[in-house]
Amino acid sequence: MPSGTPSMVRAAGCVVWRPGGDEPEVLVVHRPRWDDWSFPKGKLEPDEEPIAAAVREVEEETGLRVRVGPRLRDDHYTISSGQPKTVSYWVAQAPRSADDITGYQTNAEIDGVAWISLSDARARLTYPRDVELLKELDVSAFDSTVLLVVRHAEARRRKTWRGEDRKRPLAAEGRHTADRLVPVLAAYGVTRVVTSDALRCVETMLPFVNAYGVKARVEPGLSEERASAKVLSRVATKAVRSRKRMAICTHRPVLPRLCAALGIEKTALEPGGLIVVHRAHGEVLSVEKPE
């Protein structure tokens, strides 16, 4: 960055919704310092993933632990200090048992939290950029559930591994990547993991599975050696029809065939990368590719 250029401020937040009467309701917060109504958001902590920051900020400001859905556009503007600011947003939904904001307590930063209809939100929100986010909510697959397609993290090199390839583990960098995936998978509210039986895939998902106690199933048919059109079709069909928030972990050579079975465009992934599929009623509604 050139000397004298203001540093970028990175933040993240969510447009949290729940079913309402005639139309959905969204969650808005009031900040006394600025006397404004906006969506819950806040700055990223060092080395924090934006999606994890979005979920954390919502919980800190409203008491709700939300589950993330479709990505919305980023907001770009300049704050009073003259620094440029980018805020990444996601659609999010609160668990039904917590959508009454029971965990919220008035504080100096946020002194009001309210569920209001989309129509009322358009009138109450202080900033036009937030009203624009509501327009994106209207056309997004906001009432869908996510299916994540994950490529395993960085593994030991084949030429340095003398054992059976199926037992080739993650490299040190891969273990770090697997740890960084934990808050991302948690933000999406994943409750079911399906993974190839290769150790490098299992180790990619294991930190998340252990941290959150989610159900995991090993599927040999997702491995490089055993993947077949029949098995991938079965896995894909069940995944699209399911309402569970699910992650499927497999290998780079298998990804194109799995994408084809899911009916989505083939997408190359870096180790530890993921494709976010939004589906509902047994159909794929939209797909988010890595940036």
C-alpha positions, -999 to +999 in steps of 0.1 A: +000+000+000+015+034-010+027+056+019+000+079+032-029+058+018-055+052+045-058+015+054-090-004+045-114-011+074-129-046+070-163-054+086-190-080+082-227-083+091-259-101+083-294-093+072-312-116+096-347-126+087-376-147+100-411-156+086-437-129+094-474-124+088-478-110+053-441-108+046-408-117+062-393-097+091-357-085+094-337-077+125-324-041+129-303-025+156-301+011+169-267+026+177-270+056+201-236+070+191-249+077+156-286+076+163-292+053+134-310+021+125-290-005+105-282-042+103-259-058+129-223-057+118-188-050+130-151-051+124-131-082+117-107-094+143-071-102+132-070-133+109-108-137+112-128-149+083-155-124+072-183-149+075-172-159+110-170-122+119-206-116+106-220-144+128-200-133+158-211-096+155-247-106+152-245-126+184-226-099+202-251-072+192-284-091+194-278-123+214-287-145+184-265-173+171-276-172+134-271-196+105-258-180+073-274-183+039-267-166+006-240-140+002-251-104-005-231-077-021-203-058-002-208-022+008-180+002+001-179+037+016-156+061+034-159+066+072-154+099+091-117+092+096-112+092+059-106+055+057-123+034+031-145+007+045-158-026+031-186-044+048-194-080+036-230-091+042-248-124+043-285-134+046-289-152+079-317-169+098-320-174+136-329-207+152-366-208+159-360-213+196-340-181+198-357-156+175-373-137+203-340-120+210-338-134+245-301-130+248-301-092+240-292-067+267-291-029+263-256-016+261-237+016+251-231+003+216-266-011+208-295+003+228-323-012+206-330-043+187-363-050+168-379-074+144-398-054+117-415-062+084-397-056+052-420-027+044-413-010+078-376-017+075-374+003+042-388+033+061-368+029+093-333+021+080-312+052+081-289+045+052-300+040+015-273+014+011-291-008+037-323-004+019-305-016-013-296-047+007-332-054+012-337-054-026-310-081-028-327-101-001-359-101-021-343-118-051-319-141-032-326-177-022-330-165+014-353-193+025-330-221+012-305-243+031-269-247+022-249-276+008-212-271+008-189-289-016-154-290-001-120-299-016-098-315+011-070-293+025-033-295+015-020-331+019+015-346+020+030-348-014+025-381-031+062-385-040+071-381-003+046-406+010+055-443+008+023-457+023-011-464+008-024-433-009-057-436+009-038-431+042-018-400+030-024-374+057-027-336+056+005-315+056+011-289+083-004-262+060-034-285+055-040-289+092-040-251+095-065-248+067-087-274+083-087-254+115-096-222+096-126-241+081-141-247+115-157-212+120-167-211+083-186-244+085-201-233+118-213-200+104-232-219+077-248-240+105-236-274+090-252-303+109-242-332+086-208-341+071-202-366+043-166-373+034-144-395+013-128-423+033-093-410+024-075-398+055-068-363+039-105-357+035-114-371+070-087-349+086-100-318+067-134-322+083-124-337+117-116-304+135-151-291+128-168-325+136-150-326+169-156-290+178-194-291+172-203-328+175-220-330+142-229-362+125-204-374+100-205-403+075-176-418+056-185-425+019-159-446+001-176-437-032-163-401-029-127-413-030-105-410-061-103-448-064-140-456-060-160-427-073-185-438-100-213-421-118-238-443-099-225-435-065-220-398-072-256-396-085-269-412-054-249-389-031-259-358-051-296-367-052-298-373-015-279-341-008-301-319-029-333-333-015-322-330+021-331-300+042-300-306+064-272-281+063-246-303+048-209-304+037-195-329+013-157-333+012-139-350-017-109-347-041-099-325-069-103-352-096-138-361-083-151-325-081-161-322-118-181-354-117-197-344-084-206-310-098-222-327-128-242-350-106-255-320-086-264-302-119-241-272-113-213-257-133-179-274-128-157-252-106-120-256-097-112-252-060-080-246-042-072-270-013-097-263+014-119-243-009-156-247-011-186-242-033-218-229-016-250-244-031-284-231-020-312-256-024-349-259-015-377-283-023-353-307-040-339-281-064-307-261-066-317-224-065-283-207-067-246-214-065-217-193-050-183-199-065-151-190-047-138-154-054 
